[in-house]
Amino acid sequence: MTSNTPKLAVNMGGLEMKNPVTVASGTFGYGEEFAQYFDVALLGAVTTKSISIKPRAGNKPPRLVETPAGLLNAIGLQNVGLERFLSQKVPYLRKKKATIIANIYGYSPEEYTTLAERLESEEAADAIEANLSCPNVHDARTASGAVLVSQSCEAILEYTRAIRAATKLPLFIKLTPNVMNIQEPALAAEEAGADGVCLINTLLGMAINTETRRPRLTNVVGGLSGPAIRPVAVKMVWDAARVLRIPIIGTGGITDAASALEFLLAGATAVSVGSMSFRQPDAAYRVVQGLADYLERHGIPDINQIIGAMQA
């Protein structure tokens, strides 16, 4: 890197990233699956599939449906479980010297804290992303009546405080867009000690086969991702950035550097590429290259000058 090369490094809530690009949990496996397409260590971080204490088989198929400009999924958090993650998945990422954001999922604050404690003690993560917002599993309602933890500010406070007390690693809370006002849950995560938030998880949606009159997903309802949700995601990042003191990972329909820049200009410090990786496996690295090209073309020496720089 020469003195004239634009700087791409960002600090995401205490996590030093060589560039602001990661991948959305559940769209990139555990990293090794994409090694044939590019060196995953070139990303700012690899965000893993959600990890639960015990393995999960996920929902029954069909659990993926293409929609106009989007993808409807109801995978149901299929994953190998904590022990296999530690013994079989982490060694590859550590050997590659990749930065690891471990996404975790549980059914109680205690399960989240167990995961966070083990990941830190085993040096299996550089940061933790707590998934409080997956719409594809049947969870009990919270005390407030919310179906998802991140639809209840009280539940966000409870879960985030528990995880925060369990680990010193940078902690990011992944929030749902399926709320009336994204600022309230984002502020709750900040109040409880989160180092950052990830916006947004998928929008609730469904599709129906008109010939059979049956839902296209066995789960009936799934999470909508892809370019169709990008305007919603960018707006929610902008809303949250105006009230938060902690940084944001922006995600939702990023396909290239231009769409990633929308999130950065709206106030995100980092971005994650999701369903585009299915269509173009090296999409996330192409975004990294595209951001560097953008900075060079515009004579901008540091990506941090772009963050929140939308002129309205």
C-alpha distance (Angstrom), angle and dihedral (degrees) to the residues before:
residue distance angle dihedral
M1 . . .
T2 3.81 . .
S3 3.80 126.2 .
N4 3.82 87.9 -103.3
T5 3.80 94.8 53.7
P6 3.81 110.6 108.8
K7 3.80 114.2 -111.0
L8 3.80 114.9 -118.5
A9 3.82 100.1 176.1
V10 3.81 118.7 119.1
N11 3.78 135.4 179.8
M12 3.79 109.2 -129.4
G13 3.78 105.0 -165.7
G14 3.80 93.8 -47.2
L15 3.81 95.3 -34.7
E16 3.79 110.5 114.8
M17 3.81 108.3 -142.4
K18 3.82 122.3 -171.8
N19 3.81 87.5 -142.3
P20 3.81 133.3 1.4
V21 3.81 96.6 -105.6
T22 3.79 127.3 105.5
V23 3.81 133.2 147.9
A24 3.78 130.4 -104.4
S25 3.78 115.7 -102.6
G26 3.77 112.2 -101.6
T27 3.79 95.6 24.2
F28 3.80 99.9 75.9
G29 3.78 105.3 39.6
Y30 3.79 109.7 -142.4
G31 3.81 95.1 -40.2
E32 3.79 100.4 -99.2
E33 3.81 91.0 84.1
F34 3.83 89.2 69.2
A35 3.80 98.1 42.6
Q36 3.82 92.2 103.2
Y37 3.81 89.8 63.0
F38 3.82 102.0 46.3
D39 3.79 143.4 -25.6
V40 3.81 102.2 -77.9
A41 3.82 90.2 -157.6
L42 3.82 87.3 72.3
L43 3.80 88.9 73.4
G44 3.78 120.9 89.6
A45 3.80 86.2 -115.3
V46 3.78 141.9 -20.5
T47 3.80 111.9 -124.5
T48 3.77 109.5 -156.1
K49 3.78 131.4 -141.4
S50 3.80 112.0 -85.2
I51 3.79 109.8 -77.4
S52 3.79 121.3 -148.4
I53 3.80 126.9 -173.4
K54 3.80 92.4 -107.6
P55 3.82 126.3 32.8
R56 3.79 116.9 -91.9
A57 3.79 126.6 -151.1
G58 3.79 92.2 -158.4
N59 3.79 126.5 -145.8
K60 3.79 125.6 -32.0
P61 3.82 117.3 -97.2
P62 2.91 143.1 -67.8
R63 3.78 87.5 65.2
L64 3.81 103.9 143.1
V65 3.81 126.3 64.0
E66 3.79 127.7 172.1
T67 3.79 115.1 -134.1
P68 3.81 131.4 -178.7
A69 3.83 105.1 -61.3
G70 3.78 90.5 -15.6
L71 3.77 152.1 64.9
L72 3.80 126.0 -122.7
N73 3.79 113.2 -153.6
A74 3.77 137.4 179.6
I75 3.80 100.8 173.5
G76 3.79 91.8 147.0
L77 3.81 99.6 -139.4
Q78 3.80 96.8 -67.8
N79 3.79 106.7 -171.8
V80 3.81 143.7 150.1
G81 3.80 95.9 -111.6
L82 3.79 130.1 -118.2
E83 3.80 100.6 -69.9
R84 3.80 96.1 50.9
F85 3.79 89.9 43.0
L86 3.79 90.0 56.4
S87 3.81 95.9 43.7
Q88 3.82 102.3 35.1
K89 3.81 110.6 21.7
V90 3.80 108.2 34.0
P91 3.84 96.6 54.8
Y92 3.81 91.6 62.9
L93 3.81 93.6 50.7
R94 3.79 91.8 45.7
K95 3.80 91.3 49.1
K96 3.81 88.7 52.6
K97 3.82 89.7 48.0
A98 3.79 90.1 -126.3
T99 3.79 119.9 162.8
I100 3.82 107.6 -115.0
I101 3.79 127.0 -145.8
A102 3.80 104.0 -175.2
N103 3.79 112.9 -153.0
I104 3.81 111.4 -149.8
Y105 3.79 133.7 -165.2
G106 3.79 132.8 -173.0
Y107 3.79 144.1 156.9
S108 3.80 96.9 -122.2
P109 3.81 139.8 20.7
E110 3.80 87.5 -102.7
E111 3.80 92.5 58.8
Y112 3.81 91.2 50.3
T113 3.79 91.6 49.5
T114 3.81 91.8 49.5
L115 3.79 90.2 52.9
A116 3.80 93.7 46.1
E117 3.81 93.1 48.2
R118 3.81 93.7 49.6
L119 3.79 94.2 45.7
E120 3.79 91.0 52.1
S121 3.81 96.2 43.3
E122 3.82 91.2 48.3
E123 3.83 91.6 45.9
A124 3.80 87.0 -125.8
A125 3.80 97.4 139.1
D126 3.78 140.0 37.8
A127 3.80 91.5 -158.9
I128 3.78 137.4 2.2
E129 3.78 127.0 -128.2
A130 3.80 110.7 -163.3
N131 3.78 111.6 -150.5
L132 3.80 104.8 -145.1
S133 3.77 93.6 155.5
C134 3.80 116.3 56.0
P135 3.84 109.1 140.8
N136 3.80 95.6 -166.6
V137 3.80 103.0 76.9
H138 3.78 130.0 70.8
D139 3.79 104.6 -116.8
A140 3.77 128.0 170.0
R141 3.77 116.3 -101.6
T142 3.80 118.7 -98.3
A143 3.78 121.3 -115.6
S144 3.81 89.2 -92.8
G145 3.81 91.7 55.2
A146 3.80 95.5 -106.1
V147 3.81 115.9 142.5
L148 3.82 93.6 -147.9
V149 3.79 125.1 46.9
S150 3.79 90.9 -127.9
Q151 3.81 91.4 56.4
S152 3.81 88.3 69.1
C153 3.80 121.0 63.7
E154 3.80 89.7 -159.5
A155 3.80 91.2 54.6
I156 3.80 91.9 46.1
L157 3.79 89.4 53.8
E158 3.81 92.1 48.9
Y159 3.81 96.8 46.8
T160 3.80 96.5 40.3
R161 3.80 93.4 48.9
A162 3.80 90.3 50.8
I163 3.81 93.7 49.8
R164 3.81 91.6 43.0
A165 3.80 90.5 55.2
A166 3.80 90.7 50.5
T167 3.80 100.2 54.6
K168 3.78 143.7 30.0
L169 3.80 91.9 -155.6
P170 3.82 117.5 111.3
L171 3.81 105.9 -83.5
F172 3.79 124.2 -149.6
I173 3.80 123.3 -175.5
K174 3.81 117.1 -146.8
L175 3.79 109.3 -145.1
T176 3.78 134.4 -160.9
P177 3.82 122.9 -118.2
N178 3.80 88.7 -148.1
V179 3.81 93.8 98.9
M180 3.81 136.5 94.3
N181 3.82 96.1 -118.9
I182 3.81 121.7 18.1
Q183 3.81 92.6 -163.5
E184 3.80 93.5 70.9
P185 3.84 98.6 56.8
A186 3.80 90.4 39.7
L187 3.81 91.0 54.2
A188 3.81 89.9 46.7
A189 3.81 90.5 55.8
E190 3.80 90.4 48.9
E191 3.81 92.5 48.1
A192 3.81 90.7 51.5
G193 3.79 93.3 55.1
A194 3.79 106.5 -92.0
D195 3.80 115.6 156.6
G196 3.80 91.9 -148.4
V197 3.79 144.7 -15.7
C198 3.79 132.0 -125.7
L199 3.81 116.4 -137.7
I200 2.93 126.4 -137.8
N201 3.77 133.1 14.8
T202 3.80 117.3 -175.9
L203 3.79 126.2 -58.8
L204 3.79 116.9 -117.5
G205 3.79 112.8 -104.1
M206 3.77 145.8 147.4
A207 3.80 140.8 -158.0
I208 3.82 129.9 -151.8
N209 3.79 129.8 -152.0
T210 3.79 101.9 -132.4
E211 3.82 93.5 -159.8
T212 3.81 95.5 55.1
R213 3.82 94.6 25.3
R214 3.76 88.3 -135.5
P215 3.80 130.8 121.4
R216 3.80 114.4 -93.3
L217 3.81 90.6 -134.9
T218 3.79 121.4 62.5
N219 3.80 86.2 -141.3
V220 3.87 87.8 53.7
V221 3.82 92.0 -144.6
G222 3.79 124.8 55.4
G223 3.77 142.8 166.0
L224 3.80 119.5 -87.0
S225 3.80 117.1 -141.7
G226 3.79 135.8 161.7
P227 3.81 134.9 70.2
A228 3.81 91.2 -39.3
I229 3.82 90.6 74.1
R230 3.82 98.6 40.7
P231 3.83 97.9 98.9
V232 3.81 89.7 51.4
A233 3.80 91.7 48.0
V234 3.82 94.7 47.7
K235 3.80 90.8 49.8
M236 3.80 92.2 49.9
V237 3.81 91.4 49.6
W238 3.80 89.0 51.0
D239 3.82 91.2 48.7
A240 3.79 93.1 49.6
A241 3.80 95.5 42.9
R242 3.80 90.5 59.3
V243 3.81 92.9 62.6
L244 3.81 105.9 27.6
R245 3.79 129.7 88.9
I246 3.81 91.7 -167.1
P247 3.83 123.2 76.0
I248 3.80 128.3 -100.6
I249 3.80 134.2 -135.9
G250 3.80 104.2 -146.9
T251 3.77 119.0 -150.0
G252 3.78 139.1 160.7
G253 3.79 126.2 102.8
I254 3.80 99.7 -6.7
T255 3.81 109.0 163.1
D256 3.80 103.9 158.8
A257 3.80 144.0 -4.0
A258 3.80 93.2 -76.3
S259 3.80 92.7 57.7
A260 3.81 90.9 43.9
L261 3.80 89.0 53.3
E262 3.80 90.0 57.0
F263 3.81 89.0 63.5
L264 3.80 93.7 45.2
L265 3.79 92.4 48.9
A266 3.81 89.2 48.6
G267 3.80 90.3 56.4
A268 3.81 109.3 -84.4
T269 3.80 117.1 137.4
A270 3.81 93.7 -158.6
V271 3.80 136.8 12.9
S272 3.77 136.0 -148.1
V273 3.78 127.4 -147.2
G274 3.80 114.0 -140.7
S275 3.78 132.7 167.0
M276 3.82 92.8 6.8
S277 3.82 87.0 76.9
F278 3.82 88.3 69.3
R279 3.79 91.6 57.5
Q280 3.81 97.2 35.8
P281 3.83 111.5 19.9
D282 3.81 94.5 -161.4
A283 3.82 93.7 46.6
A284 3.81 94.4 116.1
Y285 3.81 93.2 54.1
R286 3.81 90.3 45.7
V287 3.81 87.0 57.1
V288 3.82 89.8 54.3
Q289 3.80 90.5 51.9
G290 3.78 91.9 44.6
L291 3.80 92.7 52.6
A292 3.81 90.6 52.4
D293 3.81 90.0 49.8
Y294 3.81 91.1 49.6
L295 3.80 92.7 52.4
E296 3.80 91.2 48.7
R297 3.80 93.4 48.7
H298 3.78 92.1 50.1
G299 3.80 96.3 40.7
I300 3.82 92.6 -119.4
P301 3.82 111.7 151.5
D302 3.81 99.3 -163.2
I303 3.82 132.7 34.8
N304 3.81 89.0 -141.7
Q305 3.80 88.6 71.9
I306 3.81 87.9 66.3
I307 3.81 96.3 54.5
G308 3.79 109.9 108.7
A309 3.80 91.2 -9.4
M310 3.81 97.7 131.3
Q311 3.79 109.7 136.3
A312 3.78 109.5 -138.1
